Amino acid sequence: MSWLKEDIAEQWRNEGKRYARDVNAFVRKGMEESNQMNPS
């Protein structure tokens, strides 16, 4: 049964990495757009 838990853990890790990558891309895009609107 331990192989099943390892498989699920790997899926969660991959899902977490994808989520973090998507969030980072979203934040980066938002920061670039706000910098263009409000140049300091």
A tleap script that builds the chain and sets N, CA, C and O, in Angstrom:
source leaprc.protein.ff14SB
mol = sequence {
  NMET SER TRP LEU LYS GLU ASP ILE ALA GLU
  GLN TRP ARG ASN GLU GLY LYS ARG TYR ALA
  ARG ASP VAL ASN ALA PHE VAL ARG LYS GLY
  MET GLU GLU SER ASN GLN MET ASN PRO CSER
}
set mol.1.N position { 0.818 -1.208 0.000 }
set mol.1.CA position { 0.000 0.000 0.000 }
set mol.1.C position { 0.858 1.266 0.000 }
set mol.1.O position { 0.380 2.336 -0.375 }
set mol.2.N position { 2.117 1.152 0.417 }
set mol.2.CA position { 2.948 2.357 0.499 }
set mol.2.C position { 3.198 2.956 -0.882 }
set mol.2.O position { 3.320 4.174 -1.006 }
set mol.3.N position { 3.277 2.127 -1.919 }
set mol.3.CA position { 3.500 2.673 -3.264 }
set mol.3.C position { 2.361 3.601 -3.662 }
set mol.3.O position { 2.570 4.584 -4.374 }
set mol.4.N position { 1.163 3.288 -3.203 }
set mol.4.CA position { 0.004 4.114 -3.525 }
set mol.4.C position { 0.156 5.495 -2.893 }
set mol.4.O position { -0.111 6.512 -3.534 }
set mol.5.N position { 0.588 5.524 -1.627 }
set mol.5.CA position { 0.772 6.801 -0.952 }
set mol.5.C position { 1.868 7.627 -1.635 }
set mol.5.O position { 1.740 8.843 -1.779 }
set mol.6.N position { 2.942 6.955 -2.052 }
set mol.6.CA position { 4.021 7.676 -2.743 }
set mol.6.C position { 3.526 8.249 -4.063 }
set mol.6.O position { 3.890 9.362 -4.440 }
set mol.7.N position { 2.697 7.488 -4.760 }
set mol.7.CA position { 2.148 7.945 -6.031 }
set mol.7.C position { 1.267 9.176 -5.819 }
set mol.7.O position { 1.360 10.154 -6.561 }
set mol.8.N position { 0.413 9.115 -4.801 }
set mol.8.CA position { -0.463 10.248 -4.501 }
set mol.8.C position { 0.368 11.453 -4.071 }
set mol.8.O position { 0.077 12.581 -4.470 }
set mol.9.N position { 1.403 11.222 -3.260 }
set mol.9.CA position { 2.259 12.326 -2.819 }
set mol.9.C position { 2.938 12.983 -4.009 }
set mol.9.O position { 3.074 14.206 -4.057 }
set mol.10.N position { 3.363 12.171 -4.970 }
set mol.10.CA position { 4.019 12.736 -6.152 }
set mol.10.C position { 3.037 13.567 -6.964 }
set mol.10.O position { 3.394 14.629 -7.474 }
set mol.11.N position { 1.803 13.090 -7.088 }
set mol.11.CA position { 0.791 13.859 -7.816 }
set mol.11.C position { 0.538 15.202 -7.135 }
set mol.11.O position { 0.404 16.228 -7.802 }
set mol.12.N position { 0.474 15.188 -5.795 }
set mol.12.CA position { 0.256 16.441 -5.058 }
set mol.12.C position { 1.425 17.392 -5.243 }
set mol.12.O position { 1.234 18.598 -5.404 }
set mol.13.N position { 2.647 16.845 -5.219 }
set mol.13.CA position { 3.833 17.697 -5.430 }
set mol.13.C position { 3.788 18.346 -6.802 }
set mol.13.O position { 4.020 19.546 -6.943 }
set mol.14.N position { 3.485 17.534 -7.819 }
set mol.14.CA position { 3.429 18.077 -9.178 }
set mol.14.C position { 2.333 19.125 -9.303 }
set mol.14.O position { 2.522 20.155 -9.951 }
set mol.15.N position { 1.192 18.863 -8.686 }
set mol.15.CA position { 0.075 19.806 -8.732 }
set mol.15.C position { 0.453 21.100 -8.016 }
set mol.15.O position { 0.126 22.192 -8.481 }
set mol.16.N position { 1.141 20.975 -6.888 }
set mol.16.CA position { 1.583 22.155 -6.140 }
set mol.16.C position { 2.576 22.989 -6.933 }
set mol.16.O position { 2.514 24.218 -6.919 }
set mol.17.N position { 3.489 22.320 -7.622 }
set mol.17.CA position { 4.468 23.047 -8.437 }
set mol.17.C position { 3.777 23.781 -9.577 }
set mol.17.O position { 4.119 24.923 -9.885 }
set mol.18.N position { 2.809 23.128 -10.201 }
set mol.18.CA position { 2.092 23.763 -11.310 }
set mol.18.C position { 1.301 24.971 -10.798 }
set mol.18.O position { 1.266 26.019 -11.442 }
set mol.19.N position { 0.674 24.811 -9.639 }
set mol.19.CA position { -0.092 25.903 -9.043 }
set mol.19.C position { 0.822 27.085 -8.733 }
set mol.19.O position { 0.491 28.232 -9.036 }
set mol.20.N position { 1.978 26.798 -8.124 }
set mol.20.CA position { 2.922 27.867 -7.782 }
set mol.20.C position { 3.413 28.568 -9.041 }
set mol.20.O position { 3.565 29.789 -9.047 }
set mol.21.N position { 3.663 27.812 -10.106 }
set mol.21.CA position { 4.137 28.417 -11.350 }
set mol.21.C position { 3.062 29.327 -11.936 }
set mol.21.O position { 3.361 30.429 -12.396 }
set mol.22.N position { 1.809 28.868 -11.919 }
set mol.22.CA position { 0.712 29.676 -12.447 }
set mol.22.C position { 0.514 30.950 -11.620 }
set mol.22.O position { 0.288 32.025 -12.176 }
set mol.23.N position { 0.601 30.827 -10.296 }
set mol.23.CA position { 0.436 31.996 -9.430 }
set mol.23.C position { 1.570 32.990 -9.672 }
set mol.23.O position { 1.328 34.194 -9.763 }
set mol.24.N position { 2.797 32.500 -9.775 }
set mol.24.CA position { 3.934 33.384 -10.018 }
set mol.24.C position { 3.778 34.120 -11.338 }
set mol.24.O position { 4.063 35.314 -11.421 }
set mol.25.N position { 3.327 33.416 -12.370 }
set mol.25.CA position { 3.123 34.053 -13.672 }
set mol.25.C position { 2.041 35.124 -13.572 }
set mol.25.O position { 2.178 36.202 -14.151 }
set mol.26.N position { 0.972 34.832 -12.840 }
set mol.26.CA position { -0.120 35.788 -12.670 }
set mol.26.C position { 0.375 37.037 -11.938 }
set mol.26.O position { 0.074 38.159 -12.344 }
set mol.27.N position { 1.137 36.835 -10.855 }
set mol.27.CA position { 1.652 37.961 -10.070 }
set mol.27.C position { 2.622 38.782 -10.910 }
set mol.27.O position { 2.572 40.012 -10.890 }
set mol.28.N position { 3.504 38.113 -11.649 }
set mol.28.CA position { 4.481 38.824 -12.472 }
set mol.28.C position { 3.769 39.679 -13.506 }
set mol.28.O position { 4.140 40.831 -13.731 }
set mol.29.N position { 2.744 39.112 -14.136 }
set mol.29.CA position { 1.983 39.855 -15.150 }
set mol.29.C position { 1.303 41.060 -14.517 }
set mol.29.O position { 1.325 42.155 -15.080 }
set mol.30.N position { 0.703 40.864 -13.358 }
set mol.30.CA position { 0.033 41.967 -12.677 }
set mol.30.C position { 0.992 43.063 -12.284 }
set mol.30.O position { 0.667 44.245 -12.389 }
set mol.31.N position { 2.181 42.678 -11.828 }
set mol.31.CA position { 3.169 43.688 -11.422 }
set mol.31.C position { 3.666 44.468 -12.644 }
set mol.31.O position { 3.856 45.682 -12.571 }
set mol.32.N position { 3.875 43.775 -13.758 }
set mol.32.CA position { 4.324 44.456 -14.969 }
set mol.32.C position { 3.263 45.441 -15.446 }
set mol.32.O position { 3.585 46.556 -15.857 }
set mol.33.N position { 1.995 45.028 -15.390 }
set mol.33.CA position { 0.914 45.910 -15.839 }
set mol.33.C position { 0.772 47.113 -14.919 }
set mol.33.O position { 0.528 48.226 -15.386 }
set mol.34.N position { 0.923 46.898 -13.605 }
set mol.34.CA position { 0.780 48.030 -12.685 }
set mol.34.C position { 1.972 48.979 -12.821 }
set mol.34.O position { 1.821 50.186 -12.632 }
set mol.35.N position { 3.142 48.452 -13.142 }
set mol.35.CA position { 4.305 49.317 -13.353 }
set mol.35.C position { 4.133 50.158 -14.613 }
set mol.35.O position { 4.595 51.298 -14.662 }
set mol.36.N position { 3.481 49.618 -15.617 }
set mol.36.CA position { 3.238 50.374 -16.842 }
set mol.36.C position { 2.212 51.467 -16.597 }
set mol.36.O position { 2.315 52.555 -17.165 }
set mol.37.N position { 1.217 51.189 -15.753 }
set mol.37.CA position { 0.175 52.183 -15.473 }
set mol.37.C position { 0.691 53.264 -14.527 }
set mol.37.O position { 0.320 54.431 -14.653 }
set mol.38.N position { 1.553 52.873 -13.572 }
set mol.38.CA position { 2.058 53.816 -12.566 }
set mol.38.C position { 3.589 53.865 -12.606 }
set mol.38.O position { 4.246 53.337 -11.708 }
set mol.39.N position { 4.155 54.487 -13.624 }
set mol.39.CA position { 5.622 54.542 -13.648 }
set mol.39.C position { 6.131 55.409 -12.511 }
set mol.39.O position { 5.608 56.499 -12.279 }
set mol.40.N position { 7.156 54.931 -11.793 }
set mol.40.CA position { 7.634 55.713 -10.659 }
set mol.40.C position { 8.775 56.613 -11.043 }
set mol.40.O position { 9.296 57.343 -10.199 }
savepdb mol mol.pdb
quit
